[in-house]
Amino acid sequence: MWHLLEPLHALLYYAPEALEEAASLGYGTDERWPSYFAWRAAPLGAAGPVRVASAFYSFSPAAVARYVPAARVTADPADVLAARLRAVDRTCRAVLGEDAVADPGLAEAAALARRAAGAAGTAGRPLAAANAELPWPGAPHLVLWQAATILREHRGDGHVAALLAAGLDPVEALVSFAAVGAAPEPVFASRGWSPAEWSAARDRLAARGLVDASGAATDAGRALRAGVERRTDELAAAPWAALGAEEADRLADLLGGPWLAAIGSGLLPAENTLGIGKV
């Protein structure tokens, strides 16, 4: 379900319509990070860089500090949230198509996804809680996007818990993920860690026997990462258990068309830090 829903959520960070909405608020669009941090952190309200870095986890605090104070100064979080919905509306209409947006199947998918999102517990999950607290939009395609966002942040919050339980700090989480082949190391440069910080994390993992001299995962390292992914799945299972297997399967069938449209749009990167298509 995550593989089906994540591309729908992620369109916000790449679509030209979203960049136009960000520019209208005053954010720079020469790179995607000013709008990324604005869009994703807006549900947290006036949270500063320390809280945002804590919730996002894998980003270097120095990288977060370059964007988050500016995100708050440039536009009020309430205005960002309104623009975010406008960006999603325009993006869905452009990528999925007007016919798909009006299709009863999409409305059915939105209703099922909203039910699943309603069963996503928010205790100890700051990003899921922040998005779950927002009012639901009226249009089905916006409901589907918001449900996908709650569910992906619910999963992400659980993933952070699994990483912490495995003893992987933010940069170690990335180094160990690269070590199992989730994406080439240069892809992870977007998280803002310096070469020295990356190298030091690799040394710490090597001291634990999790990577070898070349930086590739050892058997122990692969086992640790497999355990993290398994625990992440377990912690993300409650919404789907509440929906039930039959309706979850129905939602998966209904998401096929939107998923193909999102992937086929060419907007999403082939290599990504989330390991989509690899893990």
NUSELUM-490367 format. One record per residue (C-alpha): residue number from 1; residue in one letter; y, x, z. Coordinates in steps of 0.25 Angstrom, whole numbers. Layout:
BEGIN
n:NUM, res:A, yy:Y, xx:X, zz:Z
...
***
This chain:
BEGIN
n:1, res:M, yy:0, xx:0, zz:0
n:2, res:W, yy:9, xx:12, zz:3
n:3, res:H, yy:7, xx:17, zz:-11
n:4, res:L, yy:11, xx:4, zz:-17
n:5, res:L, yy:23, xx:1, zz:-9
n:6, res:E, yy:29, xx:15, zz:-7
n:7, res:P, yy:34, xx:16, zz:-22
n:8, res:L, yy:41, xx:3, zz:-21
n:9, res:H, yy:49, xx:8, zz:-8
n:10, res:A, yy:51, xx:21, zz:-14
n:11, res:L, yy:59, xx:16, zz:-26
n:12, res:L, yy:71, xx:15, zz:-18
n:13, res:Y, yy:72, xx:30, zz:-17
n:14, res:Y, yy:72, xx:33, zz:-32
n:15, res:A, yy:77, xx:20, zz:-40
n:16, res:P, yy:90, xx:22, zz:-47
n:17, res:E, yy:94, xx:8, zz:-42
n:18, res:A, yy:92, xx:13, zz:-27
n:19, res:L, yy:101, xx:26, zz:-30
n:20, res:E, yy:112, xx:17, zz:-36
n:21, res:E, yy:112, xx:8, zz:-23
n:22, res:A, yy:112, xx:21, zz:-15
n:23, res:A, yy:124, xx:26, zz:-23
n:24, res:S, yy:131, xx:13, zz:-21
n:25, res:L, yy:131, xx:16, zz:-6
n:26, res:G, yy:136, xx:30, zz:-8
n:27, res:Y, yy:123, xx:38, zz:-7
n:28, res:G, yy:121, xx:50, zz:-17
n:29, res:T, yy:110, xx:48, zz:-27
n:30, res:D, yy:109, xx:62, zz:-33
n:31, res:E, yy:97, xx:63, zz:-24
n:32, res:R, yy:89, xx:52, zz:-18
n:33, res:W, yy:90, xx:56, zz:-4
n:34, res:P, yy:103, xx:50, zz:0
n:35, res:S, yy:98, xx:36, zz:-4
n:36, res:Y, yy:84, xx:39, zz:1
n:37, res:F, yy:89, xx:41, zz:15
n:38, res:A, yy:99, xx:30, zz:14
n:39, res:W, yy:88, xx:20, zz:10
n:40, res:R, yy:77, xx:24, zz:19
n:41, res:A, yy:85, xx:26, zz:31
n:42, res:A, yy:94, xx:14, zz:30
n:43, res:P, yy:84, xx:5, zz:38
n:44, res:L, yy:86, xx:14, zz:50
n:45, res:G, yy:100, xx:11, zz:51
n:46, res:A, yy:110, xx:22, zz:56
n:47, res:A, yy:98, xx:32, zz:59
n:48, res:G, yy:103, xx:46, zz:58
n:49, res:P, yy:95, xx:58, zz:52
n:50, res:V, yy:87, xx:61, zz:64
n:51, res:R, yy:81, xx:47, zz:64
n:52, res:V, yy:79, xx:46, zz:49
n:53, res:A, yy:72, xx:60, zz:49
n:54, res:S, yy:63, xx:55, zz:60
n:55, res:A, yy:59, xx:42, zz:53
n:56, res:F, yy:58, xx:48, zz:39
n:57, res:Y, yy:50, xx:60, zz:45
n:58, res:S, yy:47, xx:69, zz:33
n:59, res:F, yy:62, xx:72, zz:29
n:60, res:S, yy:68, xx:85, zz:35
n:61, res:P, yy:79, xx:81, zz:45
n:62, res:A, yy:89, xx:89, zz:38
n:63, res:A, yy:86, xx:81, zz:25
n:64, res:V, yy:88, xx:68, zz:32
n:65, res:A, yy:101, xx:73, zz:38
n:66, res:R, yy:107, xx:76, zz:25
n:67, res:Y, yy:106, xx:61, zz:21
n:68, res:V, yy:105, xx:52, zz:33
n:69, res:P, yy:118, xx:53, zz:39
n:70, res:A, yy:124, xx:52, zz:25
n:71, res:A, yy:116, xx:39, zz:22
n:72, res:R, yy:122, xx:32, zz:34
n:73, res:V, yy:136, xx:37, zz:31
n:74, res:T, yy:135, xx:33, zz:17
n:75, res:A, yy:131, xx:18, zz:19
n:76, res:D, yy:127, xx:9, zz:30
n:77, res:P, yy:112, xx:7, zz:32
n:78, res:A, yy:114, xx:-8, zz:30
n:79, res:D, yy:121, xx:-5, zz:17
n:80, res:V, yy:110, xx:4, zz:13
n:81, res:L, yy:99, xx:-6, zz:16
n:82, res:A, yy:106, xx:-16, zz:7
n:83, res:A, yy:107, xx:-6, zz:-4
n:84, res:R, yy:93, xx:-2, zz:-2
n:85, res:L, yy:88, xx:-17, zz:-5
n:86, res:R, yy:97, xx:-17, zz:-17
n:87, res:A, yy:91, xx:-4, zz:-22
n:88, res:V, yy:77, xx:-10, zz:-20
n:89, res:D, yy:81, xx:-23, zz:-27
n:90, res:R, yy:86, xx:-15, zz:-39
n:91, res:T, yy:75, xx:-5, zz:-39
n:92, res:C, yy:64, xx:-16, zz:-39
n:93, res:R, yy:70, xx:-24, zz:-50
n:94, res:A, yy:71, xx:-11, zz:-58
n:95, res:V, yy:58, xx:-5, zz:-55
n:96, res:L, yy:49, xx:-17, zz:-53
n:97, res:G, yy:56, xx:-26, zz:-63
n:98, res:E, yy:63, xx:-40, zz:-61
n:99, res:D, yy:50, xx:-47, zz:-65
n:100, res:A, yy:42, xx:-40, zz:-54
n:101, res:V, yy:53, xx:-42, zz:-44
n:102, res:A, yy:52, xx:-57, zz:-46
n:103, res:D, yy:37, xx:-57, zz:-47
n:104, res:P, yy:30, xx:-66, zz:-37
n:105, res:G, yy:20, xx:-55, zz:-35
n:106, res:L, yy:31, xx:-46, zz:-29
n:107, res:A, yy:35, xx:-57, zz:-20
n:108, res:E, yy:21, xx:-58, zz:-15
n:109, res:A, yy:20, xx:-42, zz:-13
n:110, res:A, yy:33, xx:-43, zz:-5
n:111, res:A, yy:28, xx:-53, zz:4
n:112, res:L, yy:15, xx:-46, zz:7
n:113, res:A, yy:22, xx:-32, zz:9
n:114, res:R, yy:32, xx:-39, zz:18
n:115, res:R, yy:21, xx:-44, zz:26
n:116, res:A, yy:15, xx:-30, zz:27
n:117, res:A, yy:28, xx:-24, zz:31
n:118, res:G, yy:29, xx:-35, zz:42
n:119, res:A, yy:17, xx:-29, zz:48
n:120, res:A, yy:22, xx:-15, zz:48
n:121, res:G, yy:24, xx:-11, zz:62
n:122, res:T, yy:37, xx:-4, zz:65
n:123, res:A, yy:35, xx:2, zz:79
n:124, res:G, yy:37, xx:17, zz:78
n:125, res:R, yy:40, xx:15, zz:63
n:126, res:P, yy:55, xx:17, zz:62
n:127, res:L, yy:56, xx:16, zz:46
n:128, res:A, yy:47, xx:4, zz:46
n:129, res:A, yy:55, xx:-3, zz:57
n:130, res:A, yy:68, xx:0, zz:51
n:131, res:N, yy:64, xx:-6, zz:37
n:132, res:A, yy:56, xx:-18, zz:44
n:133, res:E, yy:69, xx:-22, zz:51
n:134, res:L, yy:77, xx:-24, zz:39
n:135, res:P, yy:78, xx:-39, zz:34
n:136, res:W, yy:69, xx:-42, zz:22
n:137, res:P, yy:75, xx:-44, zz:9
n:138, res:G, yy:73, xx:-57, zz:1
n:139, res:A, yy:68, xx:-52, zz:-13
n:140, res:P, yy:53, xx:-49, zz:-14
n:141, res:H, yy:55, xx:-36, zz:-20
n:142, res:L, yy:64, xx:-32, zz:-9
n:143, res:V, yy:54, xx:-37, zz:1
n:144, res:L, yy:43, xx:-29, zz:-5
n:145, res:W, yy:52, xx:-16, zz:-5
n:146, res:Q, yy:56, xx:-18, zz:10
n:147, res:A, yy:41, xx:-21, zz:14
n:148, res:A, yy:37, xx:-8, zz:6
n:149, res:T, yy:48, xx:-1, zz:14
n:150, res:I, yy:43, xx:-6, zz:28
n:151, res:L, yy:29, xx:-3, zz:24
n:152, res:R, yy:31, xx:11, zz:19
n:153, res:E, yy:40, xx:15, zz:31
n:154, res:H, yy:30, xx:9, zz:40
n:155, res:R, yy:20, xx:18, zz:34
n:156, res:G, yy:29, xx:30, zz:34
n:157, res:D, yy:32, xx:28, zz:49
n:158, res:G, yy:17, xx:28, zz:52
n:159, res:H, yy:16, xx:41, zz:43
n:160, res:V, yy:26, xx:48, zz:52
n:161, res:A, yy:18, xx:44, zz:64
n:162, res:A, yy:5, xx:49, zz:57
n:163, res:L, yy:12, xx:62, zz:54
n:164, res:L, yy:17, xx:64, zz:68
n:165, res:A, yy:3, xx:61, zz:74
n:166, res:A, yy:-2, xx:72, zz:64
n:167, res:G, yy:8, xx:82, zz:69
n:168, res:L, yy:16, xx:83, zz:56
n:169, res:D, yy:31, xx:85, zz:57
n:170, res:P, yy:40, xx:80, zz:46
n:171, res:V, yy:39, xx:92, zz:37
n:172, res:E, yy:24, xx:95, zz:41
n:173, res:A, yy:21, xx:81, zz:36
n:174, res:L, yy:27, xx:85, zz:22
n:175, res:V, yy:21, xx:98, zz:22
n:176, res:S, yy:7, xx:93, zz:25
n:177, res:F, yy:9, xx:82, zz:15
n:178, res:A, yy:12, xx:91, zz:4
n:179, res:A, yy:0, xx:100, zz:8
n:180, res:V, yy:-10, xx:88, zz:5
n:181, res:G, yy:-3, xx:86, zz:-9
n:182, res:A, yy:5, xx:74, zz:-6
n:183, res:A, yy:16, xx:80, zz:-15
n:184, res:P, yy:21, xx:94, zz:-19
n:185, res:E, yy:29, xx:101, zz:-9
n:186, res:P, yy:42, xx:101, zz:-17
n:187, res:V, yy:41, xx:86, zz:-16
n:188, res:F, yy:43, xx:86, zz:-1
n:189, res:A, yy:56, xx:94, zz:-2
n:190, res:S, yy:63, xx:81, zz:-2
n:191, res:R, yy:60, xx:80, zz:13
n:192, res:G, yy:70, xx:91, zz:15
n:193, res:W, yy:62, xx:101, zz:23
n:194, res:S, yy:66, xx:116, zz:20
n:195, res:P, yy:56, xx:126, zz:14
n:196, res:A, yy:56, xx:132, zz:28
n:197, res:E, yy:53, xx:119, zz:35
n:198, res:W, yy:42, xx:116, zz:25
n:199, res:S, yy:36, xx:130, zz:27
n:200, res:A, yy:36, xx:129, zz:42
n:201, res:A, yy:29, xx:116, zz:42
n:202, res:R, yy:19, xx:121, zz:33
n:203, res:D, yy:17, xx:133, zz:42
n:204, res:R, yy:15, xx:123, zz:54
n:205, res:L, yy:5, xx:115, zz:46
n:206, res:A, yy:-3, xx:128, zz:42
n:207, res:A, yy:-3, xx:132, zz:57
n:208, res:R, yy:-10, xx:119, zz:60
n:209, res:G, yy:-20, xx:121, zz:48
n:210, res:L, yy:-15, xx:110, zz:40
n:211, res:V, yy:-10, xx:118, zz:27
n:212, res:D, yy:-15, xx:131, zz:22
n:213, res:A, yy:-7, xx:143, zz:17
n:214, res:S, yy:-3, xx:137, zz:4
n:215, res:G, yy:2, xx:124, zz:11
n:216, res:A, yy:-10, xx:115, zz:6
n:217, res:A, yy:-16, xx:106, zz:17
n:218, res:T, yy:-29, xx:111, zz:23
n:219, res:D, yy:-40, xx:101, zz:26
n:220, res:A, yy:-34, xx:99, zz:40
n:221, res:G, yy:-21, xx:96, zz:34
n:222, res:R, yy:-26, xx:86, zz:24
n:223, res:A, yy:-34, xx:80, zz:35
n:224, res:L, yy:-21, xx:79, zz:43
n:225, res:R, yy:-13, xx:73, zz:32
n:226, res:A, yy:-25, xx:63, zz:29
n:227, res:G, yy:-24, xx:59, zz:43
n:228, res:V, yy:-9, xx:56, zz:42
n:229, res:E, yy:-11, xx:48, zz:30
n:230, res:R, yy:-22, xx:40, zz:36
n:231, res:R, yy:-14, xx:37, zz:49
n:232, res:T, yy:-2, xx:33, zz:40
n:233, res:D, yy:-11, xx:23, zz:33
n:234, res:E, yy:-16, xx:18, zz:47
n:235, res:L, yy:-2, xx:16, zz:52
n:236, res:A, yy:2, xx:9, zz:40
n:237, res:A, yy:-9, xx:-1, zz:39
n:238, res:A, yy:-4, xx:-12, zz:48
n:239, res:P, yy:4, xx:-19, zz:38
n:240, res:W, yy:-7, xx:-20, zz:28
n:241, res:A, yy:-17, xx:-24, zz:39
n:242, res:A, yy:-8, xx:-35, zz:42
n:243, res:L, yy:-7, xx:-39, zz:27
n:244, res:G, yy:-22, xx:-39, zz:25
n:245, res:A, yy:-30, xx:-32, zz:14
n:246, res:E, yy:-29, xx:-44, zz:5
n:247, res:E, yy:-14, xx:-45, zz:5
n:248, res:A, yy:-12, xx:-30, zz:5
n:249, res:D, yy:-21, xx:-30, zz:-8
n:250, res:R, yy:-12, xx:-41, zz:-14
n:251, res:L, yy:0, xx:-33, zz:-11
n:252, res:A, yy:-5, xx:-20, zz:-17
n:253, res:D, yy:-9, xx:-28, zz:-30
n:254, res:L, yy:6, xx:-34, zz:-30
n:255, res:L, yy:12, xx:-20, zz:-28
n:256, res:G, yy:5, xx:-14, zz:-40
n:257, res:G, yy:16, xx:-18, zz:-50
n:258, res:P, yy:28, xx:-14, zz:-41
n:259, res:W, yy:21, xx:-1, zz:-38
n:260, res:L, yy:18, xx:2, zz:-53
n:261, res:A, yy:33, xx:-1, zz:-56
n:262, res:A, yy:38, xx:8, zz:-45
n:263, res:I, yy:29, xx:20, zz:-49
n:264, res:G, yy:31, xx:17, zz:-63
n:265, res:S, yy:46, xx:17, zz:-61
n:266, res:G, yy:47, xx:33, zz:-61
n:267, res:L, yy:56, xx:32, zz:-50
n:268, res:L, yy:47, xx:38, zz:-39
n:269, res:P, yy:43, xx:52, zz:-39
n:270, res:A, yy:29, xx:56, zz:-43
n:271, res:E, yy:28, xx:66, zz:-31
n:272, res:N, yy:33, xx:61, zz:-17
n:273, res:T, yy:32, xx:65, zz:-3
n:274, res:L, yy:24, xx:53, zz:1
n:275, res:G, yy:12, xx:57, zz:-7
n:276, res:I, yy:11, xx:44, zz:-15
n:277, res:G, yy:0, xx:46, zz:-25
n:278, res:K, yy:-5, xx:58, zz:-17
n:279, res:V, yy:-9, xx:54, zz:-3
***
